Amino acid sequence: MLMEVIPQNMISPLLDGNTLQLIFMGVCIGLVLLMLGERASAVTEFTEQANSVVQFMMEIFGKGIPLFVFVSLFSLIITDILDGIGGVVKGILLCMAVCVVWPLLYALAASVKLRVSFPLLLRKLLPTYLIGLTTASSSAALSTNLETCEKRLGISSKITGFGVPLGQVVFKTGGAMGFLMMALGLAENYKVAVTLPWTVTAVLITGILAVAAVPVPGGYIPCYTVLLAQLGLPEEAIALAIAANVILDFFMTSCGLSCLQSELALVSRKLGLLDMELLRKEL
């Protein structure tokens, strides 16, 4: 699997839609652009504009997800595939539970290390969490996230200006756990053996895919194809995974946003860029 990450040429990953190879190429090209600096400013600007276009298109496609899910579920019902999907239901419930409990544990650890009231910290984290839970979009929560980090948590703008946008793209604890729980549920449903190598591969793949997912509603959907292929799950499982993602996307997004805020507070404390008085100030 690791050897297949390196493509033989720059065209085949685009034609085949190999996500891992595309990520590898993106990292390499990004490092080259950083090294060239101003000499590649035109390419950098084009890349940023192309990224904006792709995100806008993903938001438009995201509006059609309910119709796609309805058609998928209807197809499942009329073909009697809904018999015996207990494993998928378990995966959904387990993912929802983990995505609710994990931010609480993360905030509890942060409150202990920062010596701040746990209920107070939860109240300050709540607005961003609710936006993620109701929109399933970290992009929609960006402004609230920045405001909460600077004006409620006392994190310096030197940290938030860089950490929040980057963290919302790569720090997706909720996405990684959601993928893993769904993989376990699908494995049980389709009688796939969960061995130690399978588990290690699942943890590695889910972590990579969580970073690769686009931070917009429905951004996790393209990742399920890679997840199923790498873990030996049947192709027909994609319908169940996408249907479950409609629910899980909200919980995974809100989990990642809340954990990111707690992590940024801890990092800024280590760097001496945290206003403790503002952090401990009542709302």
Secondary structure, DSSP 8 states (H G I E B T S, - for coil): --GGGS-SSSSHHHHHT-HHHHHHHHHHHHHHHHHHGGGGHHHHHHHHHHHHHHHHHHHHHHHTHHHHHHHHHHHHHHTTTTTT-HHHHHHHHHHHHHHHHHHHHHHHHHHHHHT--HHHHHHHHHHHHHHHHHH--TTTTHHHHHHIIIIIS-B-HHHHHHHHHHHHHH--HHHHHHHHHHHHHHHHHTT----HHHHHHHHHHHHHHHHHS-SSTTTTTTHHHHHHHHTT--TTHHHHHHHHHHHHHHHHHHHHHHHHHHHHHHHHHHTT-B-HHHHTS--
